[in-house]
Amino acid sequence: MTAEVEVREVAQRARVASRSLALATRAEKDATLHAMADALLARADEILAGNAEDVARAEADGTPPNIIDRLRLTADRLEGMAQGLRDVAGLADPVGEVVRGSILANGLELRQVRVPFGVVGMIYEARPNVTADAAGICLKSGNAVLLRGSSSARSSNAAIVAVLRDAVAASGLDPDVVQLVPGDSHDSVKALMRARGLVDVLIPRGGAGLIQSVVNDSTVPVIETGVGNCHVYVDRAADLDKAVAIVLNAKTHRSSVCNAAESLLVHADVAEELLPRVVAALQEAGVTIHGDDAFAGYDGVLAATDEDWAQEYLSLDIAARVVPDLDAALEHIRTWSSGHTDAIVTEDQGAARRFVAEVDSAAVLVNASTRFTDGGEFGFGAEIGISTQKLHARGPMGLPEMTSTKYVVIGDGHVR
Amino acid sequence: MTAEVEVREVAQRARVASRSLALATRAEKDATLHAMADALLARADEILAGNAEDVARAEADGTPPNIIDRLRLTADRLEGMAQGLRDVAGLADPVGEVVRGSILANGLELRQVRVPFGVVGMIYEARPNVTADAAGICLKSGNAVLLRGSSSARSSNAAIVAVLRDAVAASGLDPDVVQLVPGDSHDSVKALMRARGLVDVLIPRGGAGLIQSVVNDSTVPVIETGVGNCHVYVDRAADLDKAVAIVLNAKTHRSSVCNAAESLLVHADVAEELLPRVVAALQEAGVTIHGDDAFAGYDGVLAATDEDWAQEYLSLDIAARVVPDLDAALEHIRTWSSGHTDAIVTEDQGAARRFVAEVDSAAVLVNASTRFTDGGEFGFGAEIGISTQKLHARGPMGLPEMTSTKYVVIGDGHVR
């Protein structure tokens, strides 16, 4: 069988299974999520054995240790995956929520209610915990899910999905609501991207290359996630203690994630006072600064090029520049930001107001670290990714973002 | 210049203009909308002269009279276009609406607020009134718009856009928020579909062929609109007087539009009583019935094929079938519906509940004509189209559907 035929076959089964899942009650879905969590722990040996195969293969291939660390599962990490499923069970069911409703002038009752998409395709890299997270969030939001992880995690993902499917079936739901996309080749990814009509939405999670290729080649609607070239702009009217703390936190709290700061902009009026402090604080934390001329005067600062302004380092590096005014900061952000998260540090209400209005990003922060752009921090309880597109969802996506809506109109023989 | 260069140039100008429009106040936008309405009437002669050229060309080309009627503008129709702009001015501004907001446990203030998309591309057919409607809705929702009407209406559209741009400029806004896409060839449509990054969303309005080609070829995100193969299912527990009235209204009130009924399903238990009545009522109204064996027993009913179940006639034709039960009706709708609007006629609460839950369409109606799926009828005040996709917007799209959102987070030196 070709990859296309295989993929369309699993997608078709997912489509059929999604119909009964869409009608499942919250109680049924929550019981299933708890059963999935129990099964992950009860059958930890199988999952860890599968994972050990992936780790051994990666080591034999000379994979760098930090990537192997992401790939590796432990009893603790399995416990975390199980807890994640239980947390999703604790969240409100988005399906059936009435988004708006009214009685029209002619007496028709109008309601807009949340319904599942149907079938969601996830294309993701590295971490096998995404497999359980995505299965849980999709199940709770009433969607069947087709999972296409990276081939480096194939044994882990196969083991996890086998365990989850058994738990789903034992709970009385159709196990085809959770399926792996068969095949390891790029052909199977391509087939998934072309399964318009069978798959309702594709969510790629991973590096910029993966996301761009899905966005360009997919005929299935895509929700673009995650590339973050995030800025912190320290305004003329900034409290410099807050500024140093925010820059340091935004850059170093966890540098490998999309909401870490990658660029620092400083208003010229505070440069003389701020630069020595912020350079010292960053360098002490092990950060390499790629700076403009003003920054390059400090020991250890590398000279920045346009490439640095564009860069999502995902490492302990930061681009840094002094700007003459707020307008120049806004212009820099307009030119280089990826539209994920940008922050201003200022005590000036007018500057904050302009920054919030004019920066066109999924999240715009005042006097807070970029690291707060996160479904957990925002109180959504679970997050399938952070959308950087404007259609459908923008910013952290929780359960409601995993649904569509339908209009329900009740009359009593109404005609026009 | 190639079409691509030309289109990218206007899109770039629209992008720049969209930035100031996004910051315009409601008062500024409403004053501009009234100025646009005034200008349409004050310069009616220019517009009617442009339209006369299009009509003359269409007549010389042997265009059918009903298409020419759609193309033709009159003083009355211009008055309607102007009134449409004034109506949009009267609607609430979606920009800045707080969709949700809270204070997080750590004291961060979180708000999700509506913001414009930026630049919207409209690709549409025939009627020149869409040019003014789309310009008004986009302006009010803070979006610059690139208009690509059909070449048969090119002189009308050029005249309308020239008048509207002058009015926008006289009101103090950048006239590049309303622009025609240059060029008449398909190359310019293609360039618009590939202007990802410059154009935020494309909305095709027209026949199934146009919409499919945009959906397949566009790298810019698309909101799919309008194809309607709408069903009316008359249940065993239907009130047959209501059923006849609803079927007749859904089919004949205006047969050329997407929310007209195209298929009739009748429960076998009421077929004997209903069929003679509904066949007589439809035929009296000039409707041609394409029926299954049960319907084909009546004089003048044509035998239906699978093509009829799939058909969006947009004419005084209807496909008709007797089904053994509700399950068969649901299965027929699942197989053939375009997911626009489907209606059940029943007095049985259980049947209504199942139909509403299981029919996966943008609008599901109980005891009401399919003709109610409409932005005006739903009380939205203005409608840019009816989305039949699940991402972003589903069903009639008013002003809020023409926006994205952004998260605004206010702290006081918050770090993680």
Contacts between the chains, C-beta under 8 A, distances in Angstrom:
chain1	res1	chain2	res2	distance
A	19	B	358	7.5
A	22	B	357	7.9
A	22	B	360	7.8
A	23	B	357	6.0
A	23	B	358	7.1
A	102	B	379	6.9
A	104	B	377	7.3
A	104	B	378	7.3
A	104	B	379	6.0
A	105	B	379	7.7
A	108	B	368	6.0
A	108	B	372	6.4
A	110	B	378	6.0
A	110	B	379	7.6
A	112	B	395	7.6
A	115	B	360	7.4
A	117	B	390	5.3
A	117	B	391	7.9
A	118	B	360	7.1
A	118	B	390	7.3
A	200	B	390	5.5
A	200	B	391	7.8
A	201	B	390	7.2
A	201	B	391	6.0
A	215	B	196	8.0
A	215	B	219	7.4
A	216	B	219	6.1
A	219	B	215	7.5
A	219	B	216	6.1
A	221	B	221	7.6
A	221	B	389	6.8
A	221	B	390	7.8
A	221	B	391	4.6
A	223	B	391	7.6
A	239	B	413	6.8
A	241	B	413	7.5
A	242	B	412	7.6
A	242	B	413	3.5
A	245	B	413	6.3
A	245	B	415	5.4
A	246	B	413	6.7
A	246	B	414	7.8
A	246	B	415	6.0
A	248	B	415	7.8
A	249	B	415	3.6
A	249	B	416	6.1
A	250	B	415	7.9
A	253	B	415	7.4
A	253	B	416	5.3
A	352	B	410	7.8
A	356	B	408	5.4
A	357	B	22	7.9
A	357	B	23	5.9
A	358	B	19	7.5
A	358	B	23	7.1
A	360	B	22	7.8
A	360	B	115	7.4
A	360	B	118	7.1
A	360	B	406	7.5
A	361	B	406	6.8
A	362	B	406	6.3
A	362	B	407	6.5
A	363	B	406	7.0
A	363	B	407	4.3
A	363	B	408	7.8
A	363	B	409	6.2
A	364	B	406	6.2
A	364	B	407	7.3
A	364	B	408	5.6
A	364	B	409	7.3
A	365	B	408	8.0
A	365	B	409	4.5
A	365	B	410	7.7
A	365	B	411	6.8
A	366	B	408	7.8
A	366	B	409	7.2
A	366	B	410	4.8
A	366	B	411	6.6
A	367	B	410	7.1
A	367	B	411	4.6
A	367	B	412	5.5
A	367	B	413	5.5
A	367	B	414	6.9
A	368	B	108	6.0
A	368	B	409	5.6
A	368	B	410	7.3
A	368	B	411	3.1
A	368	B	413	7.7
A	368	B	414	4.1
A	368	B	415	7.7
A	369	B	414	6.4
A	369	B	415	4.7
A	369	B	416	5.9
A	371	B	415	7.5
A	371	B	416	4.7
A	372	B	108	6.4
A	372	B	409	6.0
A	372	B	411	7.6
A	372	B	414	6.8
A	372	B	416	6.7
A	373	B	407	7.2
A	373	B	409	7.6
A	377	B	104	7.3
A	377	B	416	7.4
A	378	B	104	7.3
A	378	B	110	6.1
A	378	B	407	7.3
A	379	B	102	6.9
A	379	B	104	6.0
A	379	B	105	7.7
A	379	B	110	7.6
A	389	B	221	6.8
A	390	B	117	5.4
A	390	B	118	7.2
A	390	B	200	5.5
A	390	B	201	7.2
A	390	B	221	7.8
A	390	B	404	3.8
A	391	B	117	7.9
A	391	B	200	7.8
A	391	B	201	6.0
A	391	B	221	4.6
A	391	B	223	7.6
A	391	B	391	6.4
A	391	B	392	4.6
A	391	B	404	7.1
A	392	B	391	4.6
A	392	B	392	4.0
A	394	B	404	5.4
A	394	B	405	5.5
A	394	B	406	6.5
A	394	B	407	7.8
A	395	B	112	7.6
A	395	B	405	7.6
A	395	B	406	7.4
A	395	B	407	4.7
A	396	B	407	7.8
A	404	B	390	3.8
A	404	B	391	7.1
A	404	B	394	5.4
A	405	B	394	5.5
A	405	B	395	7.6
A	406	B	360	7.6
A	406	B	361	6.8
A	406	B	362	6.3
A	406	B	363	7.0
A	406	B	364	6.2
A	406	B	394	6.5
A	406	B	395	7.4
A	407	B	362	6.5
A	407	B	363	4.3
A	407	B	364	7.3
A	407	B	373	7.2
A	407	B	378	7.3
A	407	B	394	7.8
A	407	B	395	4.7
A	407	B	396	7.8
A	408	B	356	5.4
A	408	B	363	7.8
A	408	B	364	5.5
A	408	B	365	8.0
A	408	B	366	7.8
A	409	B	363	6.2
A	409	B	364	7.3
A	409	B	365	4.5
A	409	B	366	7.1
A	409	B	368	5.6
A	409	B	372	6.0
A	409	B	373	7.6
A	410	B	352	7.7
A	410	B	365	7.7
A	410	B	366	4.8
A	410	B	367	7.1
A	410	B	368	7.4
A	411	B	365	6.9
A	411	B	366	6.5
A	411	B	367	4.6
A	411	B	368	3.2
A	411	B	372	7.6
A	412	B	242	7.6
A	412	B	367	5.5
A	413	B	239	6.8
A	413	B	241	7.5
A	413	B	242	3.5
A	413	B	245	6.3
A	413	B	246	6.7
A	413	B	367	5.5
A	413	B	368	7.7
A	414	B	246	7.8
A	414	B	367	6.9
A	414	B	368	4.1
A	414	B	369	6.4
A	414	B	372	6.8
A	415	B	245	5.3
A	415	B	246	6.0
A	415	B	248	7.8
A	415	B	249	3.6
A	415	B	250	7.9
A	415	B	253	7.4
A	415	B	368	7.7
A	415	B	369	4.7
A	415	B	371	7.6
A	416	B	249	6.0
A	416	B	253	5.3
A	416	B	369	5.9
A	416	B	371	4.7
A	416	B	372	6.7
A	416	B	377	7.5
